[in-house]
């Protein structure tokens, strides 16, 4: 077993996952025209990957112990390749939706496999390592976004952009091949299945589960729409909205890659509580931006506010509920995926009803709620002696 190779391969698998989101965000306008979609159908397509994502994360948590992390991640590579090809050859809305769900299932298997893998390989440094791993989600958005923009300038269509995903998918499949994978932390410690499910009933876990719906909708929901909104509001003839997506995710990549230690210095709970107001401000200001400079400034605030959320929520889950193992991580990850799937059509409805400029300001209510909830959890922790990491062997 080579932990460093497994870590790098996990990063590339997450890169492939992120590229699927970036490329789909870029080609939404092209798909709208090519398939004759209205805004609500476009929202369903933007959320389709998240339905497959959520279901496969949820079932992947159980499959992780049943099949092993290695088999799960190899299945993910097959799904990525098959989903891309199905998308390229889609002929109508139904086939396009189904192909996007297949890619979502592959994305979910990646998420279900790499999170417990990294938590097991780096038991003494879970949150910081998960933050560093998940730097490659915004990193993949940057890579996919820049390549998609370049392809647009070269006059290449949405099919060529989708085929870009085949490269990282083949690379991570090759890197995982013939590697020995460890048992999950929960399985290695001999924690029973009953004890694993018991973790999901704890009050704090239910709070974390509920909050993942809010954090994911705030972090990932706007990512599917900012390009479209920018192009419409700014009347961008270059279709430069994808560069805004690159800007947001470039900031997030840098913060996750080099700022993972903040979660330990502040505690995961405190980190989310203090960054949520920044995200709310960014969303509100984006809707008021009437120049590209103001739009990019507001987007930077959104990036700073949400940068640590997804991996920190997973780190919080792994540190406070280690007996929940891969299942606890899967349930929380699935909540985030389902939340983002619902966010797609809801934001599409807001767009249809109130206009593109009002979508993100209305969305700002979510991080306000996040700040309040995590502020309360912080004070409860403080009253009990502070944030405490639980050990599976305790």
C-alpha distance (Angstrom), angle and dihedral (degrees) to the residues before:
residue distance angle dihedral
X1 . . .
X2 3.80 . .
X3 3.85 109.5 .
X4 3.81 94.3 -170.4
X5 3.82 92.3 51.4
X6 3.81 90.2 47.8
X7 3.81 90.2 50.1
X8 3.82 93.4 49.4
X9 3.82 92.0 45.7
X10 3.81 88.9 50.5
X11 3.80 89.3 52.7
X12 3.82 91.2 51.8
X13 3.82 91.3 47.6
X14 3.80 88.7 53.5
X15 3.82 88.6 46.5
X16 3.83 89.1 57.6
X17 3.80 90.2 48.4
X18 3.80 92.0 51.1
X19 3.79 93.3 46.6
X20 3.81 88.3 58.9
X21 3.82 89.9 57.9
X22 3.81 94.2 45.0
X23 3.77 95.0 47.5
X24 3.79 93.9 44.9
X25 3.82 89.6 49.2
X26 3.79 89.6 52.6
X27 3.81 96.5 47.0
X28 3.82 97.8 45.3
X29 3.79 91.1 101.0
X30 3.80 91.3 49.4
X31 3.81 91.6 48.1
X32 3.81 90.1 49.1
X33 3.80 90.1 57.9
X34 3.81 98.3 36.6
X35 3.82 95.1 51.0
X36 3.82 99.5 28.3
X37 3.82 94.3 -118.6
X38 3.81 126.6 172.8
X39 3.82 121.5 -140.5
X40 3.81 94.8 -93.5
X41 3.82 91.7 50.6
X42 3.79 87.3 47.8
X43 3.80 87.8 53.7
X44 3.81 90.3 51.8
X45 3.80 90.2 51.6
X46 3.80 91.2 48.4
X47 3.81 89.3 50.7
X48 3.82 97.4 39.3
X49 3.79 94.3 87.0
X50 3.79 89.0 52.4
X51 3.83 92.2 56.2
X52 3.79 90.2 54.8
X53 3.80 88.5 39.2
X54 3.80 93.1 53.9
X55 3.80 97.0 44.0
X56 3.80 93.7 47.9
X57 3.81 92.9 46.4
X58 3.80 89.0 50.8
X59 3.81 95.2 48.5
X60 3.78 90.9 33.7
X61 3.79 90.0 65.0
X62 3.81 89.0 63.9
X63 3.81 93.4 37.8
X64 3.79 89.4 52.7
X65 3.80 91.7 70.7
X66 3.82 93.5 33.2
X67 3.81 100.4 49.0
X68 3.77 100.0 16.7
X69 3.78 128.9 -113.7
X70 3.81 92.8 -89.0
X71 3.81 96.6 58.1
X72 3.80 90.8 44.5
X73 3.80 92.1 54.5
X74 3.81 92.6 47.0
X75 3.82 89.2 52.4
X76 3.80 87.1 52.3
X77 3.82 90.8 57.8
X78 3.81 91.0 51.3
X79 3.80 89.9 50.0
X80 3.79 93.4 50.1
X81 3.79 92.7 51.8
X82 3.83 94.1 44.0
X83 3.81 93.1 45.6
X84 3.80 93.1 52.4
X85 3.79 92.3 50.9
X86 3.82 92.3 46.9
X87 3.80 90.2 51.0
X88 3.79 93.3 50.3
X89 3.82 91.4 52.3
X90 3.84 96.7 40.9
X91 3.81 115.0 132.4
X92 3.83 103.5 -175.6
X93 3.82 144.5 13.7
X94 3.82 94.3 -86.9
X95 3.79 94.3 52.3
X96 3.79 91.3 44.1
X97 3.81 90.8 50.8
X98 3.82 91.7 48.6
X99 3.81 92.8 48.6
X100 3.79 90.8 50.5
X101 3.82 90.1 50.4
X102 3.84 89.2 53.9
X103 3.80 90.1 54.0
X104 3.79 87.7 47.4
X105 3.81 90.8 53.8
X106 3.80 89.6 52.3
X107 3.81 89.9 48.4
X108 3.80 89.4 51.3
X109 3.81 93.3 50.5
X110 3.80 88.2 52.5
X111 3.80 91.1 51.3
X112 3.82 93.0 43.6
X113 3.81 91.3 50.7
X114 3.79 106.1 39.4
X115 3.82 98.8 46.4
X116 3.83 97.2 59.6
X117 3.82 89.0 37.0
X118 3.81 93.0 58.5
X119 3.82 92.7 39.1
X120 3.82 87.9 54.6
X121 3.81 96.7 44.1
X122 3.82 93.3 47.7
X123 3.81 104.6 32.9
X124 3.81 94.9 157.3
X125 3.81 95.0 49.9
X126 3.79 105.4 33.5
X127 3.80 105.0 144.5
X128 3.82 96.4 41.4
X129 3.82 91.5 48.4
X130 3.80 92.6 46.3
X131 3.81 89.6 50.5
X132 3.82 90.0 50.8
X133 3.82 91.1 47.4
X134 3.79 92.2 49.2
X135 3.79 90.8 51.4
X136 3.80 82.8 85.0
X137 3.78 92.3 65.5
X138 3.82 93.3 67.0
X139 3.81 86.8 32.2
X140 3.79 88.9 58.8
X141 3.80 90.7 47.0
X142 3.82 88.2 55.6
X143 3.81 93.2 48.2
X144 3.81 93.2 45.0
X145 3.79 93.1 43.0
X146 3.81 95.6 50.2
X147 3.81 92.2 46.7
X148 3.81 91.7 46.7
X149 3.81 91.0 51.0
X150 3.82 90.4 48.1
X151 3.80 90.8 50.0
X152 3.82 89.7 51.0
X153 3.81 91.2 53.7
X154 3.81 89.3 49.1
X155 3.80 90.1 53.2
X156 3.81 95.0 -113.4
X157 3.81 117.3 148.2
X158 3.79 135.2 -128.7
X159 3.81 93.7 -87.3
X160 3.82 91.9 61.0
X161 3.81 90.1 48.5
X162 3.80 92.3 52.9
X163 3.81 91.5 51.3
X164 3.82 89.0 62.0
X165 3.81 87.9 77.4
X166 3.80 91.9 68.1
X167 3.82 92.2 73.7
X168 3.85 100.9 63.4
X169 3.81 90.4 36.1
X170 3.82 91.4 59.1
X171 3.82 91.7 44.0
X172 3.80 97.0 53.3
X173 3.81 91.6 43.1
X174 3.82 89.0 55.6
X175 3.82 92.8 46.4
X176 3.82 93.2 51.6
X177 3.82 91.8 46.7
X178 3.85 114.5 111.0
X179 3.81 92.4 0.1
X180 3.81 119.7 135.5
X181 3.81 113.3 -127.9
X182 3.82 125.8 -153.2
X183 3.79 124.7 -122.4
X184 3.79 112.4 -99.4
X185 3.81 116.5 -91.4
X186 3.79 92.0 -109.6
X187 3.81 93.8 49.0
X188 3.81 93.5 44.7
X189 3.81 90.7 52.8
X190 3.80 92.0 51.7
X191 3.80 95.5 -119.7
X192 3.80 108.6 167.6
X193 3.78 124.3 -118.6
X194 3.82 89.6 -116.9
X195 3.80 90.7 54.7
X196 3.80 90.0 47.9
X197 3.81 92.2 54.7
X198 3.80 89.8 43.1
X199 3.80 90.0 64.9
X200 3.80 89.5 63.6
X201 3.81 91.1 63.0
X202 3.80 95.9 57.8
X203 3.84 113.4 114.2
X204 3.80 94.7 -126.2
X205 3.81 91.1 51.0
X206 3.80 89.8 53.8
X207 3.82 88.9 51.9
X208 3.82 91.2 49.7
X209 3.82 90.3 47.5
X210 3.81 91.9 51.3
X211 3.80 93.0 45.7
X212 3.81 92.1 51.5
X213 3.81 87.0 66.3
X214 3.80 88.9 57.7
X215 3.81 99.1 40.8
X216 3.81 94.3 47.4
X217 3.81 93.5 46.7
X218 3.81 89.2 51.4
X219 3.80 95.8 44.6
X220 3.81 102.7 38.1
X221 3.80 104.8 21.0
X222 3.83 95.5 70.9
X223 3.82 90.6 44.5
X224 3.80 89.3 71.4
X225 3.81 92.3 52.5
X226 3.83 111.7 31.1
X227 3.81 93.1 84.7
X228 3.79 92.7 50.4
X229 3.82 93.1 44.1
X230 3.81 92.5 48.1
X231 3.81 92.6 49.8
X232 3.82 92.1 48.8
X233 3.82 98.7 42.7
X234 3.82 96.3 40.3
X235 3.84 93.3 38.0
X236 3.80 88.7 -131.5
X237 3.80 110.0 -164.5
X238 3.82 90.0 -171.7
X239 3.84 91.2 54.0
X240 3.81 85.7 -126.7
X241 3.81 94.9 163.2
X242 3.79 90.2 103.9
X243 3.82 88.0 64.6
X244 3.81 87.7 61.2
X245 3.79 87.7 56.0
X246 3.82 88.9 49.9
X247 3.82 90.0 50.4
X248 3.82 93.3 51.6
X249 3.77 93.9 46.9
X250 3.80 94.5 42.8
X251 3.80 88.4 59.6
X252 3.81 91.1 46.1
X253 3.81 91.5 49.0
X254 3.81 92.3 52.9
X255 3.81 93.3 47.3
X256 3.81 93.7 48.1
X257 3.80 94.8 43.2
X258 3.79 95.7 48.6
X259 3.81 105.7 19.3
X260 3.81 103.2 52.4
X261 3.81 91.2 114.8
X262 3.81 90.7 68.6
X263 3.81 89.5 78.5
X264 3.82 89.1 62.9
X265 3.79 96.2 41.5
X266 3.81 94.2 49.9
X267 3.86 100.5 20.6
X268 3.83 120.0 -114.1
X269 3.81 92.0 -94.9
X270 3.81 94.4 52.8
X271 3.81 92.5 44.0
X272 3.80 92.1 57.4
X273 3.82 93.2 43.0
X274 3.83 94.3 54.0
X275 3.81 96.7 42.8
X276 3.82 97.4 47.9
X277 3.85 94.8 77.6
X278 3.83 89.1 53.1
X279 3.83 89.4 54.8
X280 3.81 91.1 48.7
X281 3.80 91.2 52.0
X282 3.80 91.7 48.8
X283 3.81 92.8 52.0
X284 3.80 93.0 47.8
X285 3.82 94.4 47.1
X286 3.82 92.4 47.8
X287 3.78 89.8 62.7
X288 3.82 90.1 52.2
X289 3.82 95.3 46.8
X290 3.80 113.7 115.5
X291 3.81 98.7 172.3
X292 3.82 132.0 51.2
X293 3.84 90.5 -116.1
X294 3.82 92.3 57.0
X295 3.81 91.3 44.1
X296 3.80 91.6 53.4
X297 3.83 91.6 46.1
X298 3.82 91.7 51.6
X299 3.81 90.1 46.0
X300 3.82 89.4 53.5
X301 3.82 90.1 56.8
X302 3.81 90.0 49.8
X303 3.82 89.7 50.6
X304 3.82 93.7 49.6
X305 3.80 91.1 45.9
X306 3.81 96.8 51.3
X307 3.83 102.2 28.8
X308 3.80 97.8 104.4
X309 3.78 101.3 33.3
X310 3.82 107.9 96.0
X311 3.84 97.9 44.2
X312 3.81 92.1 37.8
X313 3.81 90.9 54.1
X314 3.81 88.4 51.3
X315 3.80 91.5 45.9
X316 3.81 90.1 49.2
X317 3.82 89.4 51.3
X318 3.80 93.4 48.6
X319 3.82 93.8 45.9
X320 3.80 98.4 44.6
X321 3.83 98.6 34.9
X322 3.84 106.7 30.9
X323 3.81 92.0 149.8
X324 3.79 87.7 62.4
X325 3.81 88.1 67.5
X326 3.79 120.2 175.4
X327 3.82 90.7 -16.3
X328 3.82 94.5 61.6
X329 3.80 90.9 47.2
X330 3.81 89.8 47.4
X331 3.80 94.2 50.5
X332 3.80 92.3 50.2
X333 3.81 92.2 44.2
X334 3.81 90.8 48.3
X335 3.80 90.2 51.8
X336 3.79 88.6 56.3
X337 3.79 92.3 48.1
X338 3.81 95.2 47.8
X339 3.78 90.0 46.1
X340 3.79 91.4 55.2
X341 3.81 90.7 46.0
X342 3.80 89.9 55.8
X343 3.82 91.0 43.5
X344 3.82 91.5 61.7
X345 3.83 99.1 65.0
X346 3.82 92.4 32.8
X347 3.81 91.0 56.2
X348 3.80 88.2 44.7
X349 3.82 89.1 54.8
X350 3.82 91.0 48.5
X351 3.80 88.6 50.7
X352 3.81 92.1 51.2
X353 3.81 93.3 44.9
X354 3.81 105.1 37.4
X355 3.84 104.6 16.6
X356 3.82 133.8 -105.3
X357 3.81 95.0 -77.6
X358 3.84 93.0 59.4
X359 3.81 99.7 50.0
X360 3.82 99.1 86.3
X361 3.85 98.7 37.8
X362 3.82 89.0 56.2
X363 3.81 89.3 47.0
X364 3.84 89.4 58.4
X365 3.81 90.4 83.1
X366 3.83 88.8 76.4
X367 3.84 98.2 64.3
X368 3.81 89.6 43.8
X369 3.82 88.0 59.5
X370 3.83 90.2 45.4
X371 3.81 91.4 54.3
X372 3.81 91.5 51.7
X373 3.82 95.5 47.2
X374 3.80 96.3 46.0
X375 3.79 90.3 43.5
X376 3.81 88.1 59.0
X377 3.85 92.0 46.5
X378 3.82 89.0 50.5
X379 3.79 92.1 54.3
X380 3.81 92.4 45.8
X381 3.83 89.6 51.9
X382 3.78 90.7 47.2
X383 3.81 91.6 51.8
X384 3.82 88.6 53.7
X385 3.80 94.8 50.4
X386 3.80 101.5 -81.4
X387 3.81 138.4 -70.2
X388 3.82 110.9 -29.9
X389 3.80 129.3 -164.1
X390 3.81 111.8 -140.5
X391 3.80 120.3 -141.9
X392 3.79 122.0 -140.7
X393 3.80 92.0 -138.2
X394 3.79 93.6 52.6
